[in-house]
């Protein structure tokens, strides 16, 4: 049968949007099988209700028979928790990359890049904030509680990839692709202003101009420069750290609508679940093999902003990895990041939709975004395979980690998302609150107080002006 055709039992039973039935989808509980084992290698009377993929059985059997396993999609030690004396899980090799991008001596003028200048921001003051945060360990530990994500496919050039530290988020910038590999941030359950400034962007002084995507490169009408870390997540001056070019990625408009909605979802989750940790970023799979593109593959098959092979590549996907506490009713995110057994993970691999998704004809994102993303949930391990990143290095890469912790970290990475889970049900049924637009925000620390005082003063003056006008008219 040719691509894009389906067979149906009766005419009209399928539409172009829903396609055929899933056939076999392990996110549905009804599709689960039962695995039972008996023998001296297995624990006695051990039950586990957490599902796993069939491929993991291959590695289990080859290990029990002392056979060399062929390359496969399974993961070392994934079923060690059911064995009496499993082979220890070895630590993964760390990738040596610079921790912090250098802070330069000269600035990059916004006029050189065609960017819309952020009014109300004192560039010198804002840049001093960046300089003060360079390599800040407290910010890095808070926003990367599982350690610095490790890149397994990074180029050897020691200036190709480094960390940019802001007060509320960390991003890893790729100088060759002119784009962030990921952003990582922790959202506590504190109250937020939930407003965002009108769109503007300012150059990141820490990134050379030749490694920065010019705003003038965005010439396609259905493509937009979008921030990975949303300004609405921050309060006070930290809000303006999110307007940096290093935080921007090229995104098609349909995906931008999804991304904006998910920013509201993340805000709601942070309040509802006692805080969350988020890692998000672009992915490149232009040859559709499920693995990250090398520069050579990207140049041969990818799409670039300027229809060349030297400008910024357009991501094929975006990923979103969210962790929360298992016992979120009693624990905050800051206290449960100490062990993988305390965590739950929800991950998405979102296509960068050049065309609107099937269900997006509704005017309300809450009607179609959750349904669309339900079809793009993923294991944490799936995101690792697609991006070449490892997200739990504190437990998978560090040397002084006990085997029980390594086993639990592996299980967390392989946990299958379930459509009938409480977290997924919340996502599908709860509409998050909207963000408020703001056209002007001052850069002083007293932003809220100043705005409030000014508003009260203006209202008072207007009241007296109306009274005086009425008295004058009566006379």
C-alpha positions as CSV (number, residue, x, y, z in Angstrom):
1,X,0.0,0.0,0.0
2,X,1.3,3.5,-0.9
3,X,2.2,5.9,1.9
4,X,-0.6,8.1,3.2
5,X,-3.3,5.5,2.4
6,X,-5.1,3.4,5.0
7,X,-7.6,0.5,4.8
8,X,-10.9,0.6,6.7
9,X,-13.6,-1.8,7.5
10,X,-16.3,0.6,6.4
11,X,-16.3,3.9,4.5
12,X,-16.0,7.0,6.7
13,X,-14.8,5.1,9.8
14,X,-11.4,7.0,9.7
15,X,-10.6,10.6,8.9
16,X,-7.4,12.2,7.7
17,X,-6.7,13.5,11.2
18,X,-7.2,10.3,13.3
19,X,-5.7,7.9,10.7
20,X,-5.8,4.2,11.6
21,X,-6.0,2.8,15.1
22,X,-2.9,2.5,17.1
23,X,-2.6,-1.3,16.6
24,X,-0.2,-1.6,19.5
25,X,0.7,1.3,21.8
26,X,2.3,0.6,25.1
27,X,0.9,3.8,26.6
28,X,-2.5,2.1,26.8
29,X,-2.7,-0.2,29.8
30,X,-4.9,-2.6,27.8
31,X,-1.9,-3.3,25.6
32,X,0.4,-4.5,28.4
33,X,1.6,-8.1,28.5
34,X,2.7,-10.1,31.6
35,X,6.2,-11.2,32.3
36,X,6.8,-14.0,34.8
37,X,10.2,-15.5,35.7
38,X,11.4,-18.3,38.0
39,X,14.9,-19.5,38.8
40,X,17.9,-19.0,41.1
41,X,18.8,-15.7,39.5
42,X,15.5,-14.0,40.3
43,X,14.2,-12.5,43.5
44,X,11.5,-14.6,45.2
45,X,7.9,-13.3,45.5
46,X,8.9,-10.0,43.8
47,X,6.2,-8.0,42.0
48,X,6.5,-4.8,40.1
49,X,3.6,-2.9,38.6
50,X,5.7,-0.5,36.6
51,X,5.7,-1.4,32.9
52,X,8.8,-1.7,30.7
53,X,9.5,-2.3,27.0
54,X,9.9,-5.8,25.6
55,X,13.4,-5.1,24.3
56,X,14.7,-5.0,27.9
57,X,14.1,-8.8,28.1
58,X,16.6,-9.4,25.4
59,X,19.4,-7.9,27.5
60,X,18.2,-9.7,30.6
61,X,18.3,-13.1,28.8
62,X,21.7,-12.6,27.2
63,X,23.1,-11.5,30.6
64,X,21.8,-14.6,32.3
65,X,23.2,-16.9,29.5
66,X,26.5,-15.0,29.4
67,X,26.1,-14.1,25.8
68,X,27.3,-11.1,23.9
69,X,24.2,-9.0,23.0
70,X,23.8,-7.6,19.6
71,X,23.3,-3.8,19.4
72,X,19.8,-3.0,20.4
73,X,17.6,-0.3,21.9
74,X,17.7,-1.8,25.4
75,X,19.5,-0.2,28.3
76,X,22.1,-1.8,30.6
77,X,20.8,-2.8,33.9
78,X,17.2,-1.9,33.2
79,X,15.9,-5.1,35.0
80,X,18.5,-5.4,37.6
81,X,15.9,-4.7,40.3
82,X,14.3,-8.2,39.7
83,X,17.7,-10.1,40.0
84,X,19.3,-11.4,43.2
85,X,22.9,-10.7,42.1
86,X,22.8,-8.5,39.0
87,X,25.9,-7.3,37.1
88,X,26.7,-3.9,38.5
89,X,25.8,-0.9,36.3
90,X,28.9,1.0,35.4
91,X,29.1,4.7,35.5
92,X,28.9,6.5,32.1
93,X,31.9,8.4,30.8
94,X,31.7,12.1,31.4
95,X,32.0,14.5,28.5
96,X,34.6,17.2,29.2
97,X,33.3,20.6,28.1
98,X,33.8,24.1,29.4
99,X,31.6,24.9,32.4
100,X,31.1,28.6,31.7
101,X,31.2,30.8,28.7
102,X,33.7,33.6,28.9
103,X,32.5,37.1,29.6
104,X,34.0,39.4,26.9
105,X,35.4,42.8,27.0
106,X,33.2,44.3,24.2
107,X,29.5,44.4,23.5
108,X,27.4,43.5,20.5
109,X,25.3,46.3,19.2
110,X,21.6,45.5,18.7
111,X,21.6,47.5,15.4
112,X,24.1,45.0,14.0
113,X,21.6,42.2,14.2
114,X,18.3,43.7,13.2
115,X,16.7,43.1,16.6
116,X,13.8,44.9,18.2
117,X,15.4,46.7,21.1
118,X,14.0,46.1,24.6
119,X,12.9,49.5,25.9
120,X,13.2,50.2,29.6
121,X,16.3,48.0,30.0
122,X,19.6,49.6,30.9
123,X,22.0,47.4,28.9
124,X,25.0,48.2,31.2
125,X,23.1,47.2,34.3
126,X,21.6,44.1,32.7
127,X,25.0,42.9,31.5
128,X,26.5,43.4,34.9
129,X,23.9,41.0,36.2
130,X,25.1,38.4,33.7
131,X,28.7,39.0,34.6
132,X,27.9,38.6,38.3
133,X,26.1,35.3,37.7
134,X,29.0,33.8,35.6
135,X,29.6,30.3,37.0
136,X,27.4,30.9,40.0
137,X,27.4,27.6,41.8
138,X,24.2,28.2,43.7
139,X,22.2,29.0,40.6
140,X,23.6,26.0,38.8
141,X,22.9,23.6,41.6
142,X,19.4,25.0,42.0
143,X,18.5,24.9,38.3
144,X,20.4,21.7,37.4
145,X,19.7,19.6,40.6
146,X,20.6,16.3,38.7
147,X,23.9,17.6,37.6
148,X,25.0,19.3,34.3
149,X,23.4,17.3,31.4
150,X,26.1,15.4,29.5
151,X,26.4,15.6,25.7
152,X,27.5,12.3,24.2
153,X,27.8,13.5,20.6
154,X,29.5,16.9,21.2
155,X,32.2,18.0,18.8
156,X,35.7,18.0,20.2
157,X,36.3,21.8,19.6
158,X,36.6,23.1,23.2
159,X,34.8,26.4,22.3
160,X,31.8,24.8,20.6
161,X,29.7,24.4,23.7
162,X,29.5,26.1,27.1
163,X,27.2,27.1,29.9
164,X,25.4,30.5,30.3
165,X,24.3,31.1,33.8
166,X,21.4,33.4,34.6
167,X,19.6,33.8,37.9
168,X,16.6,31.8,37.1
169,X,17.8,29.4,34.3
170,X,20.9,27.8,32.8
171,X,21.4,27.2,29.1
172,X,24.1,25.4,27.2
173,X,25.0,27.3,24.0
174,X,26.3,25.6,20.9
175,X,28.6,28.0,19.0
176,X,28.6,26.0,15.8
177,X,24.8,25.7,15.5
178,X,24.2,29.2,16.9
179,X,21.5,27.8,19.2
180,X,21.1,26.6,22.8
181,X,21.3,22.8,23.2
182,X,19.0,23.0,26.3
183,X,17.8,25.2,29.1
184,X,17.4,23.9,32.6
185,X,15.4,25.6,35.4
186,X,13.6,24.9,38.6
187,X,10.2,26.5,39.2
188,X,9.2,26.6,42.9
189,X,5.6,27.1,44.0
190,X,6.2,30.7,44.8
191,X,3.7,33.3,43.4
192,X,4.7,34.9,40.1
193,X,3.7,38.1,38.4
194,X,2.7,36.1,35.4
195,X,3.1,39.0,33.0
196,X,5.4,39.1,30.0
197,X,6.9,42.1,28.2
198,X,6.0,42.9,24.6
199,X,8.3,40.9,22.4
200,X,11.8,42.1,22.2
201,X,15.3,40.6,22.2
202,X,18.8,41.8,23.2
203,X,22.1,40.3,22.2
204,X,23.9,38.2,24.7
205,X,27.2,39.9,25.4
206,X,28.8,36.5,26.3
207,X,28.2,35.0,22.8
208,X,30.3,36.3,19.8
209,X,28.3,38.0,17.1
210,X,29.4,35.4,14.5
211,X,27.9,32.7,16.7
212,X,24.6,34.6,17.3
213,X,21.5,34.2,15.1
214,X,20.7,37.7,13.7
215,X,17.1,38.7,14.1
216,X,17.1,39.8,10.5
217,X,17.4,36.1,9.5
218,X,13.8,35.5,10.3
219,X,12.3,36.3,7.0
220,X,9.8,33.5,6.6
221,X,6.3,34.4,7.6
222,X,5.5,31.0,9.3
223,X,8.7,31.0,11.4
224,X,9.4,32.9,14.6
225,X,12.2,33.5,17.1
226,X,10.9,32.0,20.3
227,X,12.4,31.9,23.8
228,X,13.0,28.5,25.5
229,X,12.8,30.0,29.0
230,X,9.7,32.2,29.2
231,X,10.1,35.7,30.8
232,X,6.8,35.2,32.6
233,X,8.5,32.6,34.8
234,X,10.6,35.3,36.4
235,X,10.0,38.2,38.8
236,X,11.7,41.5,39.0
237,X,14.9,42.2,37.0
238,X,15.4,38.4,36.3
239,X,12.6,38.7,33.8
240,X,14.9,40.5,31.3
241,X,17.5,37.7,31.4
242,X,15.0,35.7,29.3
243,X,15.1,38.3,26.4
244,X,18.6,37.3,25.4
245,X,19.3,36.0,21.9
246,X,21.0,33.0,23.4
247,X,17.6,31.9,24.8
248,X,15.9,32.1,21.4
249,X,15.3,29.3,18.9
250,X,13.6,29.2,15.4
251,X,10.1,27.7,15.7
252,X,7.2,27.4,13.3
253,X,4.1,29.2,14.3
254,X,2.0,26.1,15.0
255,X,4.6,24.8,17.4
256,X,5.0,28.3,19.0
257,X,1.3,28.1,19.9
258,X,2.0,24.8,21.6
259,X,5.1,26.1,23.4
260,X,3.2,29.2,24.7
261,X,0.4,27.0,26.0
262,X,2.9,24.6,27.7
263,X,4.5,27.6,29.4
264,X,1.2,28.2,31.1
265,X,1.0,24.5,31.9
266,X,4.4,24.6,33.6
267,X,3.4,27.5,35.7
268,X,0.3,25.7,36.8
269,X,2.2,22.5,37.6
270,X,4.8,24.4,39.7
271,X,1.9,25.7,41.9
272,X,0.0,22.5,41.9
273,X,2.9,20.1,42.6
274,X,5.1,22.0,45.0
275,X,7.6,23.0,42.3
276,X,9.0,21.3,39.2
277,X,12.3,21.0,37.4
278,X,12.3,21.5,33.6
279,X,14.8,20.8,30.9
280,X,13.8,21.9,27.4
281,X,15.5,22.4,24.1
282,X,15.7,21.7,20.3
283,X,16.4,18.4,18.6
284,X,17.7,17.7,15.1
285,X,16.8,14.5,13.3
286,X,16.7,15.5,9.6
287,X,17.4,12.0,8.4
288,X,14.6,10.5,10.6
289,X,16.8,7.8,12.3
290,X,15.8,8.7,15.8
291,X,19.3,9.9,16.7
292,X,20.9,13.3,16.8
293,X,22.2,14.7,13.5
294,X,25.9,15.3,13.1
295,X,26.9,18.6,11.5
296,X,27.6,16.7,8.3
297,X,24.1,15.0,8.3
298,X,22.5,18.3,9.2
299,X,24.1,20.2,6.4
300,X,23.1,17.4,4.0
301,X,19.5,17.0,5.0
302,X,18.5,19.9,7.3
303,X,16.7,23.2,6.8
304,X,18.4,26.5,7.6
305,X,17.1,30.0,8.2
306,X,18.7,31.4,5.1
307,X,18.3,28.3,2.9
308,X,22.0,27.6,3.1
309,X,24.2,25.4,5.3
310,X,25.9,28.1,7.4
311,X,23.1,30.0,9.1
312,X,21.1,28.6,12.1
313,X,19.5,25.2,11.5
314,X,15.8,24.9,12.1
315,X,15.1,22.1,14.7
316,X,13.0,19.2,13.6
317,X,11.7,18.7,17.2
318,X,11.6,20.3,20.6
319,X,11.8,18.3,23.9
320,X,10.4,19.0,27.3
321,X,11.4,17.0,30.4
322,X,9.5,17.8,33.6
323,X,10.2,16.2,37.0
324,X,8.1,16.5,40.1
325,X,8.0,14.9,43.6
326,X,6.2,11.6,44.0
327,X,4.8,12.9,47.3
328,X,4.2,16.4,46.0
329,X,1.4,16.9,48.6
330,X,4.0,16.9,51.4
331,X,7.4,17.5,49.7
332,X,8.8,20.5,47.7
333,X,10.9,20.0,44.7
334,X,14.0,21.2,46.5
335,X,13.8,18.3,49.0
336,X,13.0,15.4,46.7
337,X,15.8,15.8,44.1
338,X,18.2,13.9,46.3
339,X,17.0,10.5,45.1
340,X,15.5,9.1,41.9
341,X,13.0,7.1,43.9
342,X,11.4,10.4,45.0
343,X,10.8,11.6,41.5
344,X,8.3,11.3,38.7
345,X,9.0,12.3,35.1
346,X,6.8,13.5,32.2
347,X,8.5,14.0,28.9
348,X,7.4,15.2,25.4
349,X,9.1,15.1,22.0
350,X,7.2,17.8,20.1
351,X,7.6,18.0,16.3
352,X,8.4,21.5,14.9
353,X,5.1,21.6,12.9
354,X,5.7,23.5,9.7
355,X,1.9,23.0,9.0
356,X,-0.8,23.2,11.6
357,X,-1.5,19.8,13.4
358,X,-4.8,18.1,12.5
359,X,-6.7,19.0,15.6
360,X,-5.6,22.7,15.7
361,X,-8.7,24.1,13.9
362,X,-10.2,25.1,17.2
363,X,-9.6,28.7,18.4
364,X,-8.8,27.5,21.9
365,X,-5.4,25.9,22.5
366,X,-6.8,24.1,25.5
367,X,-9.1,22.2,23.1
368,X,-6.3,20.8,20.9
369,X,-2.8,21.2,22.4
370,X,-3.2,18.5,25.2
371,X,-4.7,16.1,22.7
372,X,-1.9,16.7,20.3
373,X,0.9,16.3,22.9
374,X,-0.7,13.2,24.3
375,X,0.5,11.5,21.1
376,X,4.0,12.8,21.6
377,X,4.8,11.7,25.2
378,X,8.1,9.9,25.6
379,X,10.3,8.1,28.0
380,X,13.2,10.1,29.4
381,X,15.5,7.6,27.6
382,X,13.8,8.4,24.3
383,X,14.7,12.0,24.7
384,X,18.3,11.0,25.5
385,X,18.6,8.9,22.4
386,X,17.1,11.7,20.2
387,X,19.3,14.5,21.6
388,X,22.5,12.8,22.6
389,X,22.1,14.2,26.1
390,X,22.1,12.4,29.5
391,X,19.8,14.1,32.0
392,X,20.6,12.4,35.3
393,X,24.4,12.6,35.5
394,X,24.4,12.9,39.3
395,X,23.4,9.3,39.4
396,X,24.4,7.9,36.0
397,X,27.9,9.4,35.6
398,X,29.3,10.1,39.0
399,X,31.7,7.5,40.4
400,X,30.6,7.4,44.1
401,X,27.0,6.2,43.5
402,X,25.7,3.0,45.0
403,X,24.1,0.3,42.8
404,X,20.6,0.7,44.2
405,X,20.6,4.4,43.2
406,X,21.9,3.6,39.8
407,X,19.2,1.0,39.3
408,X,16.5,3.4,40.4
409,X,17.9,6.1,38.1
410,X,17.8,3.7,35.2
411,X,14.2,2.8,36.0
412,X,13.3,6.4,36.0
413,X,14.8,7.0,32.6
414,X,12.9,4.0,31.2
415,X,9.6,4.6,32.8
416,X,6.8,4.4,30.2
417,X,4.3,7.2,30.2
418,X,0.7,6.0,30.8
419,X,-2.4,7.6,29.4
420,X,-4.5,6.8,32.4
421,X,-2.0,8.3,35.0
422,X,-3.1,11.0,37.3
423,X,-0.5,13.4,35.9
424,X,-1.7,12.9,32.3
425,X,-5.3,13.2,33.4
426,X,-4.5,16.6,35.0
427,X,-2.8,17.7,31.8
428,X,-5.8,16.7,29.6
429,X,-8.5,18.2,31.8
430,X,-7.1,21.2,33.6
431,X,-6.9,24.5,31.7
432,X,-3.9,26.6,33.0
433,X,-4.4,30.4,33.7
434,X,-3.3,32.8,30.9
435,X,-0.4,35.2,31.1
436,X,-1.0,39.0,31.2
437,X,0.5,41.2,28.6
438,X,2.7,44.1,29.7
439,X,3.8,46.9,27.4
440,X,6.3,48.5,29.8
441,X,8.1,47.2,32.9
442,X,10.7,49.2,34.8
443,X,14.1,47.6,35.7
444,X,14.2,48.7,39.3
445,X,13.9,46.2,42.1
446,X,10.7,47.9,43.2
447,X,8.9,47.2,40.0
448,X,5.6,46.1,41.6
449,X,5.6,48.7,44.3
450,X,6.4,51.5,41.9
451,X,3.8,50.4,39.4
452,X,1.2,50.1,42.1
453,X,2.0,53.5,43.6
454,X,1.9,55.2,40.2
455,X,-1.4,53.5,39.4
456,X,-2.9,54.7,42.7
457,X,-1.6,58.2,42.3
458,X,-3.0,58.4,38.7
459,X,-6.4,57.1,39.8
460,X,-6.5,59.6,42.7
461,X,-5.6,62.6,40.5
462,X,-8.2,61.5,37.9
463,X,-10.9,61.3,40.6
464,X,-10.3,64.8,41.8
465,X,-10.1,66.1,38.2
466,X,-13.6,64.6,37.6
467,X,-15.0,66.2,40.7
468,X,-13.6,69.7,39.9
469,X,-15.0,69.4,36.3
470,X,-18.5,68.6,37.6
471,X,-18.5,71.5,40.1
472,X,-17.3,73.9,37.4
473,X,-20.0,72.7,35.0
474,X,-22.7,73.1,37.7
475,X,-21.6,76.7,38.4
